[in-house]
């Protein structure tokens, strides 16, 4: 009798959790399961869908975060697992197919496609720290204070095939295709096609940034982050709303010129590690004289993987649409 009462209470808890989740976030989420704690921060940008029997698991009272960009969706039986103080961030127009498991710190860029049965985790078990002890005992010893996480990053426009495993610390750069059954670790260069155990089969395209790019479609790969659009071929300008990252040819240059319009938003312009401007409005064209030493020490780690190319970050003070027509290093 006691077991039956506990079972009824558990069913009621799951249904109430799902109802509260759907009401709070205004998304379609049939048969959503929320287990073992609360995800402290959830953010949905709109027009999202969560399939049947998806599970959101958080086993800690510490801060965790799950976010889905506009038009992103999860199919059936997807597991989102957030150990202590971890974040899973999905960009815009990301599709996650059936039976995918995401654990820990994982960032997925705009426009990525996940086939079914993918496993990605920023953590691991521990078998070799104290090999005379059981793996479970080693796990308890290592993880007793905090979840040990090496974040996974998947940049924009990647296609991850069926039954792929992505291990901790992996960085899959923009435009990569990962073949079915592959195991991914470490850094994968932009537009690579990967099979097996990190074996590069070929290039989807040769990623060779020029010193000057325009809004022409041939330069789309070098509008590296933040410029994703479902209708890129119809755009006169390349637009972003928060942070735009542009990759340009390596080398030393005298001047940077940016053409476009910032719609009255103040912009912070950073080339590699050098802040060139903090508060200017782009109405037609901005130009900056360059030092010989731009530095790299404070670049985000995932951008350091793209060196020795020059890395331009344009950061808007407001969530507003910024239009870029041309960027040149002279």
VEXTOR-454519 format. One record per residue (C-alpha): x, y, z; residue number from 1. Coordinates in Angstrom, 3 decimals, padded with zeros to 6 digits. Example, Ala and Ser with C-alpha at 12.3 -4.5 7.8 and 13.67 -1.06 7.14 Angstrom:
+----------+----------+----------+-----+
!     east !    north !       up !   i !
+----------+----------+----------+-----+
!  012.300 ! -004.500 !  007.800 !   1 !
!  013.670 ! -001.060 !  007.140 !   2 !
+----------+----------+----------+-----+
END
This chain:
+----------+----------+----------+-----+
!     east !    north !       up !   i !
+----------+----------+----------+-----+
!  000.000 !  000.000 !  000.000 !   1 !
!  002.815 !  002.378 !  000.897 !   2 !
!  004.512 !  001.680 ! -002.455 !   3 !
!  001.292 !  002.428 ! -004.335 !   4 !
!  000.878 !  005.768 ! -002.530 !   5 !
!  004.488 !  006.733 ! -003.337 !   6 !
!  003.931 !  005.794 ! -006.993 !   7 !
!  000.812 !  007.988 ! -007.177 !   8 !
!  002.682 !  010.903 ! -005.567 !   9 !
!  005.536 !  010.472 ! -008.073 !  10 !
!  003.150 !  010.519 ! -011.053 !  11 !
!  001.446 !  013.625 ! -009.653 !  12 !
!  004.855 !  015.318 ! -009.190 !  13 !
!  005.910 !  014.629 ! -012.791 !  14 !
!  002.616 !  015.879 ! -014.225 !  15 !
!  002.649 !  019.013 ! -012.052 !  16 !
!  006.301 !  019.731 ! -012.986 !  17 !
!  005.487 !  019.413 ! -016.678 !  18 !
!  002.416 !  021.631 ! -016.403 !  19 !
!  004.351 !  024.352 ! -014.552 !  20 !
!  007.189 !  024.161 ! -017.103 !  21 !
!  004.820 !  024.530 ! -020.059 !  22 !
!  002.891 !  027.410 ! -018.429 !  23 !
!  006.047 !  029.281 ! -017.418 !  24 !
!  007.797 !  028.973 ! -020.777 !  25 !
!  004.859 !  028.843 ! -023.186 !  26 !
!  006.148 !  025.939 ! -025.271 !  27 !
!  004.645 !  022.731 ! -026.613 !  28 !
!  006.020 !  019.902 ! -024.441 !  29 !
!  003.982 !  016.686 ! -024.449 !  30 !
!  004.962 !  014.157 ! -021.774 !  31 !
!  007.922 !  016.181 ! -020.552 !  32 !
!  009.696 !  014.633 ! -017.554 !  33 !
!  011.530 !  016.773 ! -014.997 !  34 !
!  013.489 !  014.695 ! -012.514 !  35 !
!  015.748 !  015.108 ! -009.500 !  36 !
!  015.796 !  018.796 ! -008.784 !  37 !
!  015.270 !  022.105 ! -010.518 !  38 !
!  017.009 !  023.718 ! -013.478 !  39 !
!  017.519 !  027.170 ! -011.983 !  40 !
!  017.438 !  029.162 ! -015.233 !  41 !
!  015.516 !  028.191 ! -018.370 !  42 !
!  015.253 !  030.480 ! -021.375 !  43 !
!  013.258 !  029.940 ! -024.560 !  44 !
!  013.384 !  032.565 ! -027.323 !  45 !
!  010.158 !  031.423 ! -028.977 !  46 !
!  008.651 !  028.987 ! -031.494 !  47 !
!  010.308 !  026.054 ! -029.714 !  48 !
!  008.991 !  022.527 ! -029.414 !  49 !
!  009.883 !  019.696 ! -027.039 !  50 !
!  008.929 !  016.154 ! -028.062 !  51 !
!  007.494 !  013.245 ! -026.126 !  52 !
!  009.215 !  011.744 ! -023.099 !  53 !
!  012.054 !  014.270 ! -023.030 !  54 !
!  013.821 !  014.388 ! -019.665 !  55 !
!  015.323 !  017.417 ! -017.947 !  56 !
!  017.547 !  016.236 ! -015.090 !  57 !
!  019.337 !  018.377 ! -012.539 !  58 !
!  020.868 !  016.570 ! -009.576 !  59 !
!  022.095 !  019.613 ! -007.683 !  60 !
!  020.737 !  022.708 ! -005.972 !  61 !
!  023.544 !  024.781 ! -007.508 !  62 !
!  022.964 !  027.102 ! -010.460 !  63 !
!  022.256 !  025.319 ! -013.743 !  64 !
!  020.979 !  026.756 ! -017.025 !  65 !
!  019.232 !  025.470 ! -020.131 !  66 !
!  018.526 !  027.745 ! -023.100 !  67 !
!  016.971 !  027.244 ! -026.559 !  68 !
!  017.163 !  029.828 ! -029.336 !  69 !
!  014.266 !  030.705 ! -031.628 !  70 !
!  012.939 !  027.901 ! -033.881 !  71 !
!  014.966 !  025.220 ! -032.072 !  72 !
!  013.354 !  021.932 ! -031.146 !  73 !
!  013.891 !  018.574 ! -029.447 !  74 !
!  012.330 !  015.360 ! -030.777 !  75 !
!  011.278 !  012.417 ! -028.612 !  76 !
!  013.261 !  010.873 ! -025.734 !  77 !
!  015.952 !  013.569 ! -025.572 !  78 !
!  017.773 !  013.782 ! -022.234 !  79 !
!  019.112 !  017.111 ! -020.961 !  80 !
!  021.261 !  016.353 ! -017.918 !  81 !
!  022.715 !  019.227 ! -015.888 !  82 !
!  025.049 !  018.282 ! -013.029 !  83 !
!  026.187 !  020.934 ! -010.569 !  84 !
!  026.776 !  024.432 ! -011.996 !  85 !
!  026.602 !  023.410 ! -015.667 !  86 !
!  024.916 !  024.996 ! -018.706 !  87 !
!  023.478 !  023.615 ! -021.938 !  88 !
!  022.912 !  026.346 ! -024.535 !  89 !
!  021.273 !  025.667 ! -027.907 !  90 !
!  021.355 !  028.427 ! -030.529 !  91 !
!  018.695 !  029.347 ! -033.085 !  92 !
!  017.197 !  026.822 ! -035.503 !  93 !
!  018.904 !  023.849 ! -033.843 !  94 !
!  017.266 !  020.447 ! -034.400 !  95 !
!  017.888 !  017.580 ! -031.967 !  96 !
!  016.509 !  014.233 ! -033.128 !  97 !
!  015.308 !  011.240 ! -031.067 !  98 !
!  017.291 !  009.621 ! -028.245 !  99 !
!  020.040 !  012.258 ! -027.987 ! 100 !
!  021.733 !  012.656 ! -024.576 ! 101 !
!  023.480 !  015.898 ! -023.586 ! 102 !
!  025.293 !  016.031 ! -020.228 ! 103 !
!  027.133 !  018.924 ! -018.577 ! 104 !
!  028.521 !  022.073 ! -020.197 ! 105 !
!  027.565 !  022.045 ! -023.886 ! 106 !
!  027.147 !  024.947 ! -026.312 ! 107 !
!  025.571 !  024.350 ! -029.740 ! 108 !
!  025.683 !  027.107 ! -032.376 ! 109 !
!  022.920 !  028.338 ! -034.671 ! 110 !
!  021.668 !  026.076 ! -037.434 ! 111 !
!  023.179 !  022.814 ! -036.155 ! 112 !
!  021.573 !  019.472 ! -037.023 ! 113 !
!  021.763 !  016.470 ! -034.653 ! 114 !
!  020.802 !  013.023 ! -035.965 ! 115 !
!  019.326 !  010.426 ! -033.554 ! 116 !
!  021.211 !  008.638 ! -030.760 ! 117 !
!  024.076 !  011.125 ! -030.246 ! 118 !
!  025.841 !  011.139 ! -026.866 ! 119 !
!  027.800 !  014.182 ! -025.645 ! 120 !
!  029.188 !  014.707 ! -022.149 ! 121 !
!  031.582 !  017.268 ! -020.676 ! 122 !
!  032.335 !  014.892 ! -017.797 ! 123 !
!  033.688 !  011.377 ! -017.402 ! 124 !
!  034.097 !  008.421 ! -015.077 ! 125 !
!  037.413 !  007.829 ! -013.306 ! 126 !
!  039.160 !  004.479 ! -013.655 ! 127 !
!  042.887 !  005.288 ! -013.394 ! 128 !
!  043.312 !  007.766 ! -010.503 ! 129 !
!  043.292 !  004.949 ! -007.931 ! 130 !
!  043.101 !  001.847 ! -010.128 ! 131 !
!  042.992 ! -000.567 ! -007.181 ! 132 !
!  039.596 !  000.923 ! -006.219 ! 133 !
!  036.315 !  000.398 ! -008.043 ! 134 !
!  035.344 !  002.967 ! -010.676 ! 135 !
!  032.320 !  004.018 ! -008.628 ! 136 !
!  034.517 !  004.611 ! -005.576 ! 137 !
!  036.939 !  006.695 ! -007.663 ! 138 !
!  034.013 !  008.697 ! -009.023 ! 139 !
!  032.862 !  009.480 ! -005.483 ! 140 !
!  036.352 !  010.576 ! -004.443 ! 141 !
!  036.918 !  012.849 ! -007.455 ! 142 !
!  033.406 !  014.283 ! -007.705 ! 143 !
!  032.629 !  014.669 ! -004.003 ! 144 !
!  033.387 !  018.414 ! -004.064 ! 145 !
!  032.220 !  019.398 ! -007.556 ! 146 !
!  031.359 !  018.049 ! -010.992 ! 147 !
!  034.546 !  018.126 ! -013.095 ! 148 !
!  033.608 !  019.561 ! -016.469 ! 149 !
!  035.563 !  020.229 ! -019.669 ! 150 !
!  033.047 !  022.119 ! -021.841 ! 151 !
!  032.024 !  020.954 ! -025.298 ! 152 !
!  031.520 !  023.567 ! -028.005 ! 153 !
!  029.885 !  023.005 ! -031.397 ! 154 !
!  029.991 !  026.084 ! -033.614 ! 155 !
!  027.343 !  027.146 ! -036.150 ! 156 !
!  026.170 !  025.125 ! -039.169 ! 157 !
!  027.394 !  021.677 ! -038.084 ! 158 !
!  025.777 !  018.346 ! -038.944 ! 159 !
!  026.362 !  015.576 ! -036.388 ! 160 !
!  025.509 !  012.117 ! -037.707 ! 161 !
!  023.757 !  009.117 ! -036.189 ! 162 !
!  025.256 !  007.442 ! -033.100 ! 163 !
!  028.165 !  009.916 ! -032.724 ! 164 !
!  029.972 !  010.204 ! -029.365 ! 165 !
!  031.424 !  013.619 ! -028.407 ! 166 !
!  033.773 !  013.534 ! -025.420 ! 167 !
!  034.711 !  016.216 ! -022.914 ! 168 !
!  036.737 !  019.205 ! -024.088 ! 169 !
!  035.786 !  018.834 ! -027.767 ! 170 !
!  035.503 !  021.862 ! -030.061 ! 171 !
!  033.776 !  021.220 ! -033.385 ! 172 !
!  034.300 !  024.339 ! -035.494 ! 173 !
!  031.872 !  025.970 ! -037.887 ! 174 !
!  030.524 !  024.010 ! -040.843 ! 175 !
!  031.771 !  020.544 ! -039.854 ! 176 !
!  030.089 !  017.273 ! -040.827 ! 177 !
!  030.599 !  014.330 ! -038.445 ! 178 !
!  029.843 !  010.930 ! -039.967 ! 179 !
!  027.694 !  008.255 ! -038.328 ! 180 !
!  029.337 !  006.325 ! -035.512 ! 181 !
!  032.314 !  008.690 ! -035.143 ! 182 !
!  034.019 !  009.490 ! -031.858 ! 183 !
!  034.986 !  013.183 ! -031.568 ! 184 !
!  037.660 !  014.572 ! -029.248 ! 185 !
!  039.748 !  017.743 ! -029.167 ! 186 !
!  039.669 !  020.432 ! -031.852 ! 187 !
!  038.126 !  019.907 ! -035.296 ! 188 !
!  039.020 !  022.678 ! -037.835 ! 189 !
!  036.272 !  024.574 ! -039.722 ! 190 !
!  034.403 !  022.789 ! -042.528 ! 191 !
!  036.016 !  019.401 ! -041.876 ! 192 !
!  034.294 !  016.101 ! -042.670 ! 193 !
!  035.099 !  013.639 ! -039.868 ! 194 !
!  034.638 !  009.859 ! -039.688 ! 195 !
!  035.769 !  007.141 ! -037.279 ! 196 !
!  038.043 !  008.254 ! -034.448 ! 197 !
!  038.711 !  011.899 ! -035.425 ! 198 !
!  039.794 !  010.943 ! -038.948 ! 199 !
!  039.404 !  013.814 ! -041.426 ! 200 !
!  037.964 !  012.415 ! -044.656 ! 201 !
!  037.989 !  015.673 ! -046.612 ! 202 !
!  037.114 !  019.382 ! -046.413 ! 203 !
!  033.585 !  020.591 ! -047.018 ! 204 !
!  035.354 !  023.733 ! -048.225 ! 205 !
!  038.844 !  025.164 ! -047.761 ! 206 !
!  038.556 !  027.693 ! -044.944 ! 207 !
!  040.966 !  030.431 ! -046.058 ! 208 !
!  039.817 !  033.834 ! -044.752 ! 209 !
!  040.607 !  036.803 ! -047.038 ! 210 !
!  041.717 !  040.198 ! -045.720 ! 211 !
!  038.496 !  041.777 ! -047.038 ! 212 !
!  034.983 !  040.323 ! -047.009 ! 213 !
!  031.620 !  041.567 ! -048.228 ! 214 !
!  028.011 !  040.455 ! -047.867 ! 215 !
!  028.420 !  038.294 ! -050.976 ! 216 !
!  027.430 !  034.652 ! -050.363 ! 217 !
!  030.973 !  033.393 ! -051.082 ! 218 !
!  032.145 !  035.143 ! -047.891 ! 219 !
!  029.468 !  033.641 ! -045.625 ! 220 !
!  031.884 !  031.184 ! -043.906 ! 221 !
!  033.967 !  034.106 ! -042.579 ! 222 !
!  030.977 !  035.767 ! -040.930 ! 223 !
!  031.806 !  033.139 ! -038.386 ! 224 !
!  029.359 !  033.586 ! -035.525 ! 225 !
!  026.190 !  035.536 ! -034.792 ! 226 !
!  025.177 !  036.174 ! -038.421 ! 227 !
!  023.101 !  033.027 ! -038.969 ! 228 !
!  019.986 !  033.445 ! -041.123 ! 229 !
!  017.523 !  030.979 ! -042.623 ! 230 !
!  017.379 !  033.209 ! -045.728 ! 231 !
!  021.039 !  034.146 ! -046.191 ! 232 !
!  020.857 !  034.278 ! -050.008 ! 233 !
!  018.185 !  036.991 ! -049.922 ! 234 !
!  020.075 !  039.345 ! -047.604 ! 235 !
!  021.741 !  042.517 ! -048.839 ! 236 !
!  023.658 !  042.834 ! -045.539 ! 237 !
!  024.951 !  040.345 ! -042.982 ! 238 !
!  023.156 !  041.047 ! -039.717 ! 239 !
!  023.555 !  040.143 ! -036.049 ! 240 !
!  021.884 !  041.323 ! -032.855 ! 241 !
!  024.324 !  040.835 ! -029.939 ! 242 !
!  027.839 !  039.692 ! -030.854 ! 243 !
!  029.220 !  039.166 ! -034.349 ! 244 !
!  032.502 !  037.327 ! -034.914 ! 245 !
!  034.337 !  037.744 ! -038.232 ! 246 !
!  037.488 !  035.844 ! -039.264 ! 247 !
!  040.006 !  037.632 ! -041.509 ! 248 !
!  043.340 !  036.697 ! -043.044 ! 249 !
!  046.363 !  036.409 ! -040.771 ! 250 !
!  049.100 !  039.016 ! -040.935 ! 251 !
!  049.932 !  042.572 ! -039.865 ! 252 !
!  047.868 !  045.440 ! -041.266 ! 253 !
!  047.764 !  049.218 ! -040.907 ! 254 !
!  044.023 !  049.854 ! -040.867 ! 255 !
!  040.614 !  048.235 ! -040.268 ! 256 !
!  037.527 !  049.534 ! -042.108 ! 257 !
!  033.938 !  048.440 ! -041.301 ! 258 !
!  030.943 !  049.441 ! -043.443 ! 259 !
!  027.295 !  049.061 ! -042.465 ! 260 !
!  024.717 !  050.380 ! -039.992 ! 261 !
!  024.289 !  049.814 ! -036.245 ! 262 !
!  020.764 !  051.280 ! -035.930 ! 263 !
!  021.896 !  053.736 ! -033.237 ! 264 !
!  023.375 !  050.992 ! -031.028 ! 265 !
!  026.788 !  051.701 ! -029.530 ! 266 !
!  029.412 !  049.201 ! -030.638 ! 267 !
!  032.491 !  047.743 ! -028.991 ! 268 !
!  035.062 !  046.815 ! -031.661 ! 269 !
!  037.741 !  044.270 ! -030.685 ! 270 !
!  040.394 !  042.940 ! -033.075 ! 271 !
!  042.092 !  039.912 ! -031.528 ! 272 !
!  042.706 !  041.250 ! -027.997 ! 273 !
!  042.830 !  044.983 ! -028.836 ! 274 !
!  039.792 !  047.167 ! -028.067 ! 275 !
!  039.646 !  049.662 ! -030.932 ! 276 !
!  036.419 !  051.384 ! -029.937 ! 277 !
!  033.889 !  051.260 ! -027.133 ! 278 !
!  030.740 !  053.249 ! -027.824 ! 279 !
!  030.762 !  054.337 ! -031.483 ! 280 !
!  027.680 !  054.204 ! -033.719 ! 281 !
!  028.115 !  052.759 ! -037.205 ! 282 !
!  026.124 !  054.891 ! -039.649 ! 283 !
!  028.080 !  054.243 ! -042.822 ! 284 !
!  031.754 !  053.499 ! -042.232 ! 285 !
!  034.198 !  053.269 ! -039.325 ! 286 !
!  037.991 !  053.173 ! -039.677 ! 287 !
!  040.738 !  052.392 ! -037.163 ! 288 !
!  044.514 !  052.635 ! -037.323 ! 289 !
!  046.127 !  049.455 ! -036.010 ! 290 !
!  049.049 !  048.733 ! -033.695 ! 291 !
!  051.520 !  046.041 ! -034.643 ! 292 !
!  050.792 !  044.075 ! -031.447 ! 293 !
!  047.075 !  043.302 ! -031.033 ! 294 !
!  047.547 !  040.595 ! -028.366 ! 295 !
!  045.648 !  037.335 ! -027.927 ! 296 !
!  045.810 !  036.542 ! -024.202 ! 297 !
!  042.182 !  037.473 ! -023.383 ! 298 !
!  040.567 !  035.856 ! -026.411 ! 299 !
!  037.950 !  033.209 ! -025.528 ! 300 !
!  039.528 !  029.769 ! -025.696 ! 301 !
!  037.402 !  028.573 ! -028.614 ! 302 !
!  038.538 !  031.554 ! -030.720 ! 303 !
!  042.197 !  030.875 ! -029.931 ! 304 !
!  041.717 !  027.628 ! -031.880 ! 305 !
!  041.221 !  029.785 ! -035.001 ! 306 !
!  044.557 !  031.613 ! -034.706 ! 307 !
!  046.764 !  032.801 ! -036.391 ! 308 !
!  043.859 !  034.334 ! -038.349 ! 309 !
!  042.759 !  037.819 ! -037.274 ! 310 !
!  039.581 !  037.662 ! -035.206 ! 311 !
!  037.192 !  040.625 ! -035.175 ! 312 !
!  034.444 !  040.848 ! -032.559 ! 313 !
!  031.686 !  043.455 ! -032.851 ! 314 !
!  029.623 !  043.723 ! -029.674 ! 315 !
!  026.370 !  045.690 ! -029.565 ! 316 !
!  025.297 !  047.604 ! -026.458 ! 317 !
!  021.654 !  046.753 ! -027.168 ! 318 !
!  019.830 !  043.737 ! -028.562 ! 319 !
!  019.365 !  045.441 ! -031.918 ! 320 !
!  019.921 !  044.408 ! -035.533 ! 321 !
!  023.395 !  045.409 ! -036.730 ! 322 !
!  024.025 !  045.311 ! -040.494 ! 323 !
!  027.494 !  044.764 ! -041.978 ! 324 !
!  028.207 !  045.157 ! -045.705 ! 325 !
!  032.014 !  045.078 ! -045.834 ! 326 !
!  035.029 !  044.549 ! -043.532 ! 327 !
!  038.601 !  045.108 ! -044.706 ! 328 !
!  042.098 !  044.916 ! -043.278 ! 329 !
!  044.412 !  047.202 ! -045.254 ! 330 !
+----------+----------+----------+-----+
END
